[in-house]
Amino acid sequence: MSSTELHVNIDKLICQGTGYCVRLEPEIFGIGSDDLGEVLIERPDAEYADVLEEAAVLCPTRAITY
């Protein structure tokens, strides 16, 4: 397992609130009161690296970085 520290971010300026990230991993992502994506756990364990990569790739605006 990698010792790389993950830091998840959603760029609110380009997020469209599609919810792909929430469907992939609702423990890390949510939809805020502004109907845009939000990060619930900013520094998840390394075990989430694969799902974070999938969320970043599937995000239509590429608003997710980690």
CHARMM-style PDB file with segment names, atoms N, HN, CA, C and O in Angstrom:
ATOM      1  N   MET     1       0.833  -1.181   0.000  1.00  0.00      PROA
ATOM      2  CA  MET     1       0.000   0.000   0.000  1.00  0.00      PROA
ATOM      3  C   MET     1       0.879   1.247   0.000  1.00  0.00      PROA
ATOM      4  O   MET     1       1.901   1.290   0.685  1.00  0.00      PROA
ATOM      5  N   SER     2       0.494   2.228  -0.744  1.00  0.00      PROA
ATOM      6  HN  SER     2      -0.337   2.193  -1.300  1.00  0.00      PROA
ATOM      7  CA  SER     2       1.261   3.461  -0.877  1.00  0.00      PROA
ATOM      8  C   SER     2       1.153   4.310   0.378  1.00  0.00      PROA
ATOM      9  O   SER     2       0.125   4.306   1.057  1.00  0.00      PROA
ATOM     10  N   SER     3       2.222   5.039   0.682  1.00  0.00      PROA
ATOM     11  HN  SER     3       3.056   5.042   0.131  1.00  0.00      PROA
ATOM     12  CA  SER     3       2.190   5.941   1.824  1.00  0.00      PROA
ATOM     13  C   SER     3       1.863   7.369   1.385  1.00  0.00      PROA
ATOM     14  O   SER     3       1.952   8.301   2.184  1.00  0.00      PROA
ATOM     15  N   THR     4       1.490   7.536   0.135  1.00  0.00      PROA
ATOM     16  HN  THR     4       1.417   6.779  -0.513  1.00  0.00      PROA
ATOM     17  CA  THR     4       1.154   8.842  -0.388  1.00  0.00      PROA
ATOM     18  C   THR     4      -0.086   9.382   0.315  1.00  0.00      PROA
ATOM     19  O   THR     4      -1.095   8.690   0.450  1.00  0.00      PROA
ATOM     20  N   GLU     5       0.009  10.629   0.756  1.00  0.00      PROA
ATOM     21  HN  GLU     5       0.829  11.192   0.646  1.00  0.00      PROA
ATOM     22  CA  GLU     5      -1.138  11.260   1.401  1.00  0.00      PROA
ATOM     23  C   GLU     5      -2.067  11.830   0.340  1.00  0.00      PROA
ATOM     24  O   GLU     5      -1.625  12.527  -0.574  1.00  0.00      PROA
ATOM     25  N   LEU     6      -3.334  11.536   0.463  1.00  0.00      PROA
ATOM     26  HN  LEU     6      -3.693  10.970   1.205  1.00  0.00      PROA
ATOM     27  CA  LEU     6      -4.336  12.039  -0.477  1.00  0.00      PROA
ATOM     28  C   LEU     6      -4.981  13.291   0.098  1.00  0.00      PROA
ATOM     29  O   LEU     6      -5.207  13.389   1.305  1.00  0.00      PROA
ATOM     30  N   HSD     7      -5.270  14.232  -0.762  1.00  0.00      PROA
ATOM     31  HN  HSD     7      -5.086  14.153  -1.742  1.00  0.00      PROA
ATOM     32  CA  HSD     7      -5.985  15.444  -0.377  1.00  0.00      PROA
ATOM     33  C   HSD     7      -6.991  15.738  -1.482  1.00  0.00      PROA
ATOM     34  O   HSD     7      -6.614  16.169  -2.572  1.00  0.00      PROA
ATOM     35  N   VAL     8      -8.254  15.508  -1.203  1.00  0.00      PROA
ATOM     36  HN  VAL     8      -8.560  15.157  -0.318  1.00  0.00      PROA
ATOM     37  CA  VAL     8      -9.309  15.623  -2.209  1.00  0.00      PROA
ATOM     38  C   VAL     8      -9.842  17.055  -2.259  1.00  0.00      PROA
ATOM     39  O   VAL     8     -10.023  17.704  -1.228  1.00  0.00      PROA
ATOM     40  N   ASN     9     -10.088  17.530  -3.477  1.00  0.00      PROA
ATOM     41  HN  ASN     9      -9.941  17.003  -4.314  1.00  0.00      PROA
ATOM     42  CA  ASN     9     -10.629  18.868  -3.668  1.00  0.00      PROA
ATOM     43  C   ASN     9     -11.626  18.852  -4.826  1.00  0.00      PROA
ATOM     44  O   ASN     9     -11.439  18.131  -5.807  1.00  0.00      PROA
ATOM     45  N   ILE    10     -12.679  19.647  -4.704  1.00  0.00      PROA
ATOM     46  HN  ILE    10     -12.831  20.232  -3.908  1.00  0.00      PROA
ATOM     47  CA  ILE    10     -13.618  19.877  -5.801  1.00  0.00      PROA
ATOM     48  C   ILE    10     -13.596  21.368  -6.106  1.00  0.00      PROA
ATOM     49  O   ILE    10     -13.836  22.195  -5.227  1.00  0.00      PROA
ATOM     50  N   ASP    11     -13.309  21.699  -7.344  1.00  0.00      PROA
ATOM     51  HN  ASP    11     -13.113  21.026  -8.058  1.00  0.00      PROA
ATOM     52  CA  ASP    11     -13.291  23.094  -7.779  1.00  0.00      PROA
ATOM     53  C   ASP    11     -14.734  23.539  -8.003  1.00  0.00      PROA
ATOM     54  O   ASP    11     -15.359  23.161  -8.994  1.00  0.00      PROA
ATOM     55  N   LYS    12     -15.255  24.336  -7.086  1.00  0.00      PROA
ATOM     56  HN  LYS    12     -14.747  24.643  -6.281  1.00  0.00      PROA
ATOM     57  CA  LYS    12     -16.653  24.781  -7.145  1.00  0.00      PROA
ATOM     58  C   LYS    12     -16.935  25.682  -8.349  1.00  0.00      PROA
ATOM     59  O   LYS    12     -18.087  25.844  -8.751  1.00  0.00      PROA
ATOM     60  N   LEU    13     -15.894  26.259  -8.914  1.00  0.00      PROA
ATOM     61  HN  LEU    13     -14.958  26.127  -8.587  1.00  0.00      PROA
ATOM     62  CA  LEU    13     -16.098  27.141 -10.066  1.00  0.00      PROA
ATOM     63  C   LEU    13     -16.453  26.366 -11.330  1.00  0.00      PROA
ATOM     64  O   LEU    13     -17.058  26.916 -12.250  1.00  0.00      PROA
ATOM     65  N   ILE    14     -16.074  25.082 -11.375  1.00  0.00      PROA
ATOM     66  HN  ILE    14     -15.582  24.635 -10.627  1.00  0.00      PROA
ATOM     67  CA  ILE    14     -16.377  24.303 -12.582  1.00  0.00      PROA
ATOM     68  C   ILE    14     -17.271  23.090 -12.321  1.00  0.00      PROA
ATOM     69  O   ILE    14     -17.716  22.443 -13.269  1.00  0.00      PROA
ATOM     70  N   CYS    15     -17.541  22.773 -11.059  1.00  0.00      PROA
ATOM     71  HN  CYS    15     -17.179  23.299 -10.289  1.00  0.00      PROA
ATOM     72  CA  CYS    15     -18.424  21.653 -10.718  1.00  0.00      PROA
ATOM     73  C   CYS    15     -19.833  21.948 -11.228  1.00  0.00      PROA
ATOM     74  O   CYS    15     -20.330  23.067 -11.099  1.00  0.00      PROA
ATOM     75  N   GLN    16     -20.475  20.921 -11.815  1.00  0.00      PROA
ATOM     76  HN  GLN    16     -20.071  20.012 -11.920  1.00  0.00      PROA
ATOM     77  CA  GLN    16     -21.851  21.062 -12.293  1.00  0.00      PROA
ATOM     78  C   GLN    16     -22.857  20.306 -11.422  1.00  0.00      PROA
ATOM     79  O   GLN    16     -24.057  20.326 -11.697  1.00  0.00      PROA
ATOM     80  N   GLY    17     -22.373  19.648 -10.384  1.00  0.00      PROA
ATOM     81  HN  GLY    17     -21.399  19.632 -10.160  1.00  0.00      PROA
ATOM     82  CA  GLY    17     -23.266  18.941  -9.479  1.00  0.00      PROA
ATOM     83  C   GLY    17     -23.930  17.708 -10.067  1.00  0.00      PROA
ATOM     84  O   GLY    17     -25.059  17.379  -9.702  1.00  0.00      PROA
ATOM     85  N   THR    18     -23.243  17.024 -10.972  1.00  0.00      PROA
ATOM     86  HN  THR    18     -22.326  17.291 -11.268  1.00  0.00      PROA
ATOM     87  CA  THR    18     -23.824  15.833 -11.603  1.00  0.00      PROA
ATOM     88  C   THR    18     -23.987  14.668 -10.628  1.00  0.00      PROA
ATOM     89  O   THR    18     -24.859  13.821 -10.822  1.00  0.00      PROA
ATOM     90  N   GLY    19     -23.173  14.614  -9.597  1.00  0.00      PROA
ATOM     91  HN  GLY    19     -22.464  15.301  -9.439  1.00  0.00      PROA
ATOM     92  CA  GLY    19     -23.293  13.576  -8.581  1.00  0.00      PROA
ATOM     93  C   GLY    19     -22.597  12.272  -8.888  1.00  0.00      PROA
ATOM     94  O   GLY    19     -22.747  11.316  -8.126  1.00  0.00      PROA
ATOM     95  N   TYR    20     -21.838  12.185  -9.971  1.00  0.00      PROA
ATOM     96  HN  TYR    20     -21.716  12.961 -10.590  1.00  0.00      PROA
ATOM     97  CA  TYR    20     -21.104  10.950 -10.268  1.00  0.00      PROA
ATOM     98  C   TYR    20     -20.210  10.560  -9.095  1.00  0.00      PROA
ATOM     99  O   TYR    20     -20.131   9.389  -8.723  1.00  0.00      PROA
ATOM    100  N   CYS    21     -19.548  11.543  -8.525  1.00  0.00      PROA
ATOM    101  HN  CYS    21     -19.612  12.494  -8.826  1.00  0.00      PROA
ATOM    102  CA  CYS    21     -18.631  11.267  -7.417  1.00  0.00      PROA
ATOM    103  C   CYS    21     -19.378  10.713  -6.207  1.00  0.00      PROA
ATOM    104  O   CYS    21     -18.880   9.814  -5.531  1.00  0.00      PROA
ATOM    105  N   VAL    22     -20.558  11.239  -5.934  1.00  0.00      PROA
ATOM    106  HN  VAL    22     -20.963  11.969  -6.483  1.00  0.00      PROA
ATOM    107  CA  VAL    22     -21.349  10.771  -4.787  1.00  0.00      PROA
ATOM    108  C   VAL    22     -21.785   9.334  -4.992  1.00  0.00      PROA
ATOM    109  O   VAL    22     -21.762   8.540  -4.052  1.00  0.00      PROA
ATOM    110  N   ARG    23     -22.178   8.993  -6.195  1.00  0.00      PROA
ATOM    111  HN  ARG    23     -22.196   9.639  -6.958  1.00  0.00      PROA
ATOM    112  CA  ARG    23     -22.600   7.617  -6.472  1.00  0.00      PROA
ATOM    113  C   ARG    23     -21.424   6.647  -6.344  1.00  0.00      PROA
ATOM    114  O   ARG    23     -21.605   5.500  -5.935  1.00  0.00      PROA
ATOM    115  N   LEU    24     -20.231   7.105  -6.690  1.00  0.00      PROA
ATOM    116  HN  LEU    24     -20.085   8.037  -7.021  1.00  0.00      PROA
ATOM    117  CA  LEU    24     -19.054   6.240  -6.580  1.00  0.00      PROA
ATOM    118  C   LEU    24     -18.623   6.035  -5.134  1.00  0.00      PROA
ATOM    119  O   LEU    24     -18.317   4.913  -4.728  1.00  0.00      PROA
ATOM    120  N   GLU    25     -18.597   7.105  -4.363  1.00  0.00      PROA
ATOM    121  HN  GLU    25     -18.845   8.015  -4.693  1.00  0.00      PROA
ATOM    122  CA  GLU    25     -18.094   6.995  -2.991  1.00  0.00      PROA
ATOM    123  C   GLU    25     -18.784   8.014  -2.073  1.00  0.00      PROA
ATOM    124  O   GLU    25     -18.251   9.097  -1.830  1.00  0.00      PROA
ATOM    125  N   PRO    26     -19.970   7.659  -1.568  1.00  0.00      PROA
ATOM    126  CA  PRO    26     -20.722   8.590  -0.717  1.00  0.00      PROA
ATOM    127  C   PRO    26     -20.089   8.866   0.645  1.00  0.00      PROA
ATOM    128  O   PRO    26     -20.515   9.781   1.350  1.00  0.00      PROA
ATOM    129  N   GLU    27     -19.083   8.088   1.020  1.00  0.00      PROA
ATOM    130  HN  GLU    27     -18.737   7.345   0.448  1.00  0.00      PROA
ATOM    131  CA  GLU    27     -18.381   8.386   2.269  1.00  0.00      PROA
ATOM    132  C   GLU    27     -17.447   9.587   2.117  1.00  0.00      PROA
ATOM    133  O   GLU    27     -17.138  10.263   3.099  1.00  0.00      PROA
ATOM    134  N   ILE    28     -17.002   9.849   0.902  1.00  0.00      PROA
ATOM    135  HN  ILE    28     -17.253   9.300   0.104  1.00  0.00      PROA
ATOM    136  CA  ILE    28     -16.059  10.939   0.664  1.00  0.00      PROA
ATOM    137  C   ILE    28     -16.727  12.150   0.026  1.00  0.00      PROA
ATOM    138  O   ILE    28     -16.367  13.287   0.328  1.00  0.00      PROA
ATOM    139  N   PHE    29     -17.706  11.913  -0.861  1.00  0.00      PROA
ATOM    140  HN  PHE    29     -17.999  10.989  -1.106  1.00  0.00      PROA
ATOM    141  CA  PHE    29     -18.335  13.001  -1.600  1.00  0.00      PROA
ATOM    142  C   PHE    29     -19.806  13.160  -1.225  1.00  0.00      PROA
ATOM    143  O   PHE    29     -20.479  12.193  -0.867  1.00  0.00      PROA
ATOM    144  N   GLY    30     -20.287  14.388  -1.314  1.00  0.00      PROA
ATOM    145  HN  GLY    30     -19.741  15.173  -1.605  1.00  0.00      PROA
ATOM    146  CA  GLY    30     -21.689  14.686  -1.079  1.00  0.00      PROA
ATOM    147  C   GLY    30     -22.119  15.827  -1.983  1.00  0.00      PROA
ATOM    148  O   GLY    30     -21.319  16.368  -2.745  1.00  0.00      PROA
ATOM    149  N   ILE    31     -23.388  16.183  -1.889  1.00  0.00      PROA
ATOM    150  HN  ILE    31     -24.038  15.743  -1.269  1.00  0.00      PROA
ATOM    151  CA  ILE    31     -23.909  17.344  -2.606  1.00  0.00      PROA
ATOM    152  C   ILE    31     -24.262  18.382  -1.549  1.00  0.00      PROA
ATOM    153  O   ILE    31     -25.025  18.105  -0.623  1.00  0.00      PROA
ATOM    154  N   GLY    32     -23.704  19.571  -1.693  1.00  0.00      PROA
ATOM    155  HN  GLY    32     -23.084  19.796  -2.445  1.00  0.00      PROA
ATOM    156  CA  GLY    32     -23.917  20.630  -0.719  1.00  0.00      PROA
ATOM    157  C   GLY    32     -25.217  21.380  -0.927  1.00  0.00      PROA
ATOM    158  O   GLY    32     -25.963  21.095  -1.865  1.00  0.00      PROA
ATOM    159  N   SER    33     -25.487  22.327  -0.064  1.00  0.00      PROA
ATOM    160  HN  SER    33     -24.882  22.558   0.698  1.00  0.00      PROA
ATOM    161  CA  SER    33     -26.712  23.125  -0.137  1.00  0.00      PROA
ATOM    162  C   SER    33     -26.754  23.987  -1.393  1.00  0.00      PROA
ATOM    163  O   SER    33     -27.813  24.483  -1.777  1.00  0.00      PROA
ATOM    164  N   ASP    34     -25.594  24.163  -2.033  1.00  0.00      PROA
ATOM    165  HN  ASP    34     -24.734  23.760  -1.720  1.00  0.00      PROA
ATOM    166  CA  ASP    34     -25.521  24.923  -3.285  1.00  0.00      PROA
ATOM    167  C   ASP    34     -25.722  24.016  -4.506  1.00  0.00      PROA
ATOM    168  O   ASP    34     -25.527  24.452  -5.641  1.00  0.00      PROA
ATOM    169  N   ASP    35     -26.111  22.754  -4.272  1.00  0.00      PROA
ATOM    170  HN  ASP    35     -26.269  22.401  -3.350  1.00  0.00      PROA
ATOM    171  CA  ASP    35     -26.324  21.746  -5.313  1.00  0.00      PROA
ATOM    172  C   ASP    35     -25.058  21.396  -6.084  1.00  0.00      PROA
ATOM    173  O   ASP    35     -25.133  20.884  -7.201  1.00  0.00      PROA
ATOM    174  N   LEU    36     -23.915  21.664  -5.505  1.00  0.00      PROA
ATOM    175  HN  LEU    36     -23.855  22.080  -4.597  1.00  0.00      PROA
ATOM    176  CA  LEU    36     -22.627  21.308  -6.101  1.00  0.00      PROA
ATOM    177  C   LEU    36     -21.964  20.248  -5.238  1.00  0.00      PROA
ATOM    178  O   LEU    36     -22.318  20.063  -4.073  1.00  0.00      PROA
ATOM    179  N   GLY    37     -20.993  19.554  -5.830  1.00  0.00      PROA
ATOM    180  HN  GLY    37     -20.705  19.705  -6.775  1.00  0.00      PROA
ATOM    181  CA  GLY    37     -20.272  18.536  -5.088  1.00  0.00      PROA
ATOM    182  C   GLY    37     -19.514  19.126  -3.919  1.00  0.00      PROA
ATOM    183  O   GLY    37     -19.062  20.270  -3.963  1.00  0.00      PROA
ATOM    184  N   GLU    38     -19.384  18.330  -2.876  1.00  0.00      PROA
ATOM    185  HN  GLU    38     -19.751  17.401  -2.841  1.00  0.00      PROA
ATOM    186  CA  GLU    38     -18.575  18.735  -1.733  1.00  0.00      PROA
ATOM    187  C   GLU    38     -17.783  17.537  -1.236  1.00  0.00      PROA
ATOM    188  O   GLU    38     -18.193  16.389  -1.410  1.00  0.00      PROA
ATOM    189  N   VAL    39     -16.668  17.811  -0.627  1.00  0.00      PROA
ATOM    190  HN  VAL    39     -16.334  18.743  -0.485  1.00  0.00      PROA
ATOM    191  CA  VAL    39     -15.804  16.775  -0.083  1.00  0.00      PROA
ATOM    192  C   VAL    39     -16.134  16.608   1.398  1.00  0.00      PROA
ATOM    193  O   VAL    39     -16.068  17.569   2.164  1.00  0.00      PROA
ATOM    194  N   LEU    40     -16.484  15.401   1.795  1.00  0.00      PROA
ATOM    195  HN  LEU    40     -16.537  14.620   1.172  1.00  0.00      PROA
ATOM    196  CA  LEU    40     -16.816  15.117   3.184  1.00  0.00      PROA
ATOM    197  C   LEU    40     -15.585  14.716   3.980  1.00  0.00      PROA
ATOM    198  O   LEU    40     -15.489  15.009   5.172  1.00  0.00      PROA
ATOM    199  N   ILE    41     -14.638  14.044   3.322  1.00  0.00      PROA
ATOM    200  HN  ILE    41     -14.716  13.806   2.354  1.00  0.00      PROA
ATOM    201  CA  ILE    41     -13.375  13.641   3.955  1.00  0.00      PROA
ATOM    202  C   ILE    41     -12.243  14.142   3.060  1.00  0.00      PROA
ATOM    203  O   ILE    41     -11.965  13.544   2.020  1.00  0.00      PROA
ATOM    204  N   GLU    42     -11.598  15.223   3.454  1.00  0.00      PROA
ATOM    205  HN  GLU    42     -11.824  15.708   4.299  1.00  0.00      PROA
ATOM    206  CA  GLU    42     -10.563  15.837   2.622  1.00  0.00      PROA
ATOM    207  C   GLU    42      -9.289  15.005   2.524  1.00  0.00      PROA
ATOM    208  O   GLU    42      -8.601  15.049   1.505  1.00  0.00      PROA
ATOM    209  N   ARG    43      -8.972  14.255   3.560  1.00  0.00      PROA
ATOM    210  HN  ARG    43      -9.531  14.219   4.388  1.00  0.00      PROA
ATOM    211  CA  ARG    43      -7.745  13.456   3.576  1.00  0.00      PROA
ATOM    212  C   ARG    43      -8.065  11.986   3.856  1.00  0.00      PROA
ATOM    213  O   ARG    43      -7.823  11.486   4.954  1.00  0.00      PROA
ATOM    214  N   PRO    44      -8.615  11.298   2.840  1.00  0.00      PROA
ATOM    215  CA  PRO    44      -8.955   9.881   3.038  1.00  0.00      PROA
ATOM    216  C   PRO    44      -7.713   8.995   3.043  1.00  0.00      PROA
ATOM    217  O   PRO    44      -6.634   9.396   2.606  1.00  0.00      PROA
ATOM    218  N   ASP    45      -7.897   7.795   3.543  1.00  0.00      PROA
ATOM    219  HN  ASP    45      -8.773   7.468   3.898  1.00  0.00      PROA
ATOM    220  CA  ASP    45      -6.819   6.806   3.553  1.00  0.00      PROA
ATOM    221  C   ASP    45      -6.418   6.444   2.125  1.00  0.00      PROA
ATOM    222  O   ASP    45      -7.196   6.609   1.186  1.00  0.00      PROA
ATOM    223  N   ALA    46      -5.210   5.956   1.983  1.00  0.00      PROA
ATOM    224  HN  ALA    46      -4.578   5.822   2.747  1.00  0.00      PROA
ATOM    225  CA  ALA    46      -4.667   5.582   0.669  1.00  0.00      PROA
ATOM    226  C   ALA    46      -5.500   4.508  -0.022  1.00  0.00      PROA
ATOM    227  O   ALA    46      -5.443   4.383  -1.245  1.00  0.00      PROA
ATOM    228  N   GLU    47      -6.262   3.739   0.727  1.00  0.00      PROA
ATOM    229  HN  GLU    47      -6.308   3.840   1.721  1.00  0.00      PROA
ATOM    230  CA  GLU    47      -7.096   2.692   0.130  1.00  0.00      PROA
ATOM    231  C   GLU    47      -8.150   3.266  -0.826  1.00  0.00      PROA
ATOM    232  O   GLU    47      -8.699   2.530  -1.646  1.00  0.00      PROA
ATOM    233  N   TYR    48      -8.433   4.542  -0.733  1.00  0.00      PROA
ATOM    234  HN  TYR    48      -7.987   5.140  -0.067  1.00  0.00      PROA
ATOM    235  CA  TYR    48      -9.414   5.186  -1.601  1.00  0.00      PROA
ATOM    236  C   TYR    48      -8.815   5.731  -2.898  1.00  0.00      PROA
ATOM    237  O   TYR    48      -9.540   6.327  -3.695  1.00  0.00      PROA
ATOM    238  N   ALA    49      -7.544   5.549  -3.127  1.00  0.00      PROA
ATOM    239  HN  ALA    49      -6.955   5.064  -2.480  1.00  0.00      PROA
ATOM    240  CA  ALA    49      -6.869   6.122  -4.300  1.00  0.00      PROA
ATOM    241  C   ALA    49      -7.540   5.705  -5.612  1.00  0.00      PROA
ATOM    242  O   ALA    49      -7.734   6.542  -6.493  1.00  0.00      PROA
ATOM    243  N   ASP    50      -7.889   4.446  -5.752  1.00  0.00      PROA
ATOM    244  HN  ASP    50      -7.731   3.765  -5.036  1.00  0.00      PROA
ATOM    245  CA  ASP    50      -8.494   3.971  -7.007  1.00  0.00      PROA
ATOM    246  C   ASP    50      -9.857   4.604  -7.267  1.00  0.00      PROA
ATOM    247  O   ASP    50     -10.145   5.024  -8.388  1.00  0.00      PROA
ATOM    248  N   VAL    51     -10.691   4.671  -6.241  1.00  0.00      PROA
ATOM    249  HN  VAL    51     -10.458   4.329  -5.331  1.00  0.00      PROA
ATOM    250  CA  VAL    51     -12.021   5.259  -6.432  1.00  0.00      PROA
ATOM    251  C   VAL    51     -11.925   6.770  -6.657  1.00  0.00      PROA
ATOM    252  O   VAL    51     -12.750   7.337  -7.375  1.00  0.00      PROA
ATOM    253  N   LEU    52     -10.937   7.425  -6.057  1.00  0.00      PROA
ATOM    254  HN  LEU    52     -10.267   6.964  -5.474  1.00  0.00      PROA
ATOM    255  CA  LEU    52     -10.740   8.855  -6.298  1.00  0.00      PROA
ATOM    256  C   LEU    52     -10.299   9.110  -7.732  1.00  0.00      PROA
ATOM    257  O   LEU    52     -10.727  10.076  -8.365  1.00  0.00      PROA
ATOM    258  N   GLU    53      -9.440   8.234  -8.233  1.00  0.00      PROA
ATOM    259  HN  GLU    53      -9.092   7.450  -7.719  1.00  0.00      PROA
ATOM    260  CA  GLU    53      -9.026   8.367  -9.629  1.00  0.00      PROA
ATOM    261  C   GLU    53     -10.217   8.183 -10.562  1.00  0.00      PROA
ATOM    262  O   GLU    53     -10.373   8.925 -11.532  1.00  0.00      PROA
ATOM    263  N   GLU    54     -11.060   7.188 -10.264  1.00  0.00      PROA
ATOM    264  HN  GLU    54     -10.933   6.585  -9.477  1.00  0.00      PROA
ATOM    265  CA  GLU    54     -12.241   6.956 -11.087  1.00  0.00      PROA
ATOM    266  C   GLU    54     -13.190   8.160 -11.038  1.00  0.00      PROA
ATOM    267  O   GLU    54     -13.733   8.569 -12.065  1.00  0.00      PROA
ATOM    268  N   ALA    55     -13.384   8.717  -9.853  1.00  0.00      PROA
ATOM    269  HN  ALA    55     -12.943   8.385  -9.019  1.00  0.00      PROA
ATOM    270  CA  ALA    55     -14.255   9.889  -9.716  1.00  0.00      PROA
ATOM    271  C   ALA    55     -13.698  11.075 -10.498  1.00  0.00      PROA
ATOM    272  O   ALA    55     -14.450  11.794 -11.155  1.00  0.00      PROA
ATOM    273  N   ALA    56     -12.387  11.281 -10.428  1.00  0.00      PROA
ATOM    274  HN  ALA    56     -11.776  10.697  -9.894  1.00  0.00      PROA
ATOM    275  CA  ALA    56     -11.767  12.391 -11.153  1.00  0.00      PROA
ATOM    276  C   ALA    56     -11.911  12.224 -12.657  1.00  0.00      PROA
ATOM    277  O   ALA    56     -12.152  13.198 -13.370  1.00  0.00      PROA
ATOM    278  N   VAL    57     -11.764  10.997 -13.145  1.00  0.00      PROA
ATOM    279  HN  VAL    57     -11.568  10.206 -12.565  1.00  0.00      PROA
ATOM    280  CA  VAL    57     -11.881  10.722 -14.581  1.00  0.00      PROA
ATOM    281  C   VAL    57     -13.326  10.850 -15.055  1.00  0.00      PROA
ATOM    282  O   VAL    57     -13.577  11.375 -16.139  1.00  0.00      PROA
ATOM    283  N   LEU    58     -14.274  10.376 -14.254  1.00  0.00      PROA
ATOM    284  HN  LEU    58     -14.070   9.949 -13.373  1.00  0.00      PROA
ATOM    285  CA  LEU    58     -15.681  10.416 -14.650  1.00  0.00      PROA
ATOM    286  C   LEU    58     -16.321  11.791 -14.506  1.00  0.00      PROA
ATOM    287  O   LEU    58     -17.364  12.053 -15.105  1.00  0.00      PROA
ATOM    288  N   CYS    59     -15.715  12.662 -13.728  1.00  0.00      PROA
ATOM    289  HN  CYS    59     -14.868  12.449 -13.242  1.00  0.00      PROA
ATOM    290  CA  CYS    59     -16.267  14.004 -13.551  1.00  0.00      PROA
ATOM    291  C   CYS    59     -16.257  14.726 -14.906  1.00  0.00      PROA
ATOM    292  O   CYS    59     -15.191  14.917 -15.491  1.00  0.00      PROA
ATOM    293  N   PRO    60     -17.436  15.130 -15.410  1.00  0.00      PROA
ATOM    294  CA  PRO    60     -17.498  15.722 -16.743  1.00  0.00      PROA
ATOM    295  C   PRO    60     -16.735  17.033 -16.887  1.00  0.00      PROA
ATOM    296  O   PRO    60     -16.342  17.401 -17.994  1.00  0.00      PROA
ATOM    297  N   THR    61     -16.523  17.735 -15.789  1.00  0.00      PROA
ATOM    298  HN  THR    61     -16.843  17.436 -14.890  1.00  0.00      PROA
ATOM    299  CA  THR    61     -15.800  19.015 -15.874  1.00  0.00      PROA
ATOM    300  C   THR    61     -14.385  18.917 -15.305  1.00  0.00      PROA
ATOM    301  O   THR    61     -13.651  19.905 -15.291  1.00  0.00      PROA
ATOM    302  N   ARG    62     -14.004  17.728 -14.836  1.00  0.00      PROA
ATOM    303  HN  ARG    62     -14.601  16.926 -14.848  1.00  0.00      PROA
ATOM    304  CA  ARG    62     -12.690  17.494 -14.225  1.00  0.00      PROA
ATOM    305  C   ARG    62     -12.476  18.402 -13.008  1.00  0.00      PROA
ATOM    306  O   ARG    62     -11.383  18.928 -12.798  1.00  0.00      PROA
ATOM    307  N   ALA    63     -13.533  18.577 -12.215  1.00  0.00      PROA
ATOM    308  HN  ALA    63     -14.421  18.150 -12.386  1.00  0.00      PROA
ATOM    309  CA  ALA    63     -13.479  19.438 -11.041  1.00  0.00      PROA
ATOM    310  C   ALA    63     -12.785  18.776  -9.850  1.00  0.00      PROA
ATOM    311  O   ALA    63     -12.414  19.457  -8.894  1.00  0.00      PROA
ATOM    312  N   ILE    64     -12.606  17.450  -9.901  1.00  0.00      PROA
ATOM    313  HN  ILE    64     -12.907  16.896 -10.677  1.00  0.00      PROA
ATOM    314  CA  ILE    64     -12.040  16.715  -8.775  1.00  0.00      PROA
ATOM    315  C   ILE    64     -10.543  16.521  -8.951  1.00  0.00      PROA
ATOM    316  O   ILE    64     -10.079  16.057  -9.993  1.00  0.00      PROA
ATOM    317  N   THR    65      -9.803  16.881  -7.923  1.00  0.00      PROA
ATOM    318  HN  THR    65     -10.180  17.258  -7.077  1.00  0.00      PROA
ATOM    319  CA  THR    65      -8.373  16.578  -7.863  1.00  0.00      PROA
ATOM    320  C   THR    65      -8.097  15.916  -6.522  1.00  0.00      PROA
ATOM    321  O   THR    65      -8.853  16.074  -5.563  1.00  0.00      PROA
ATOM    322  N   TYR    66      -6.990  15.166  -6.477  1.00  0.00      PROA
ATOM    323  HN  TYR    66      -6.377  15.037  -7.256  1.00  0.00      PROA
ATOM    324  CA  TYR    66      -6.623  14.489  -5.231  1.00  0.00      PROA
ATOM    325  C   TYR    66      -5.127  14.311  -5.153  1.00  0.00      PROA
ATOM    326  OT1 TYR    66      -4.620  13.760  -4.176  1.00  0.00      PROA
TER     327      TYR     66
END
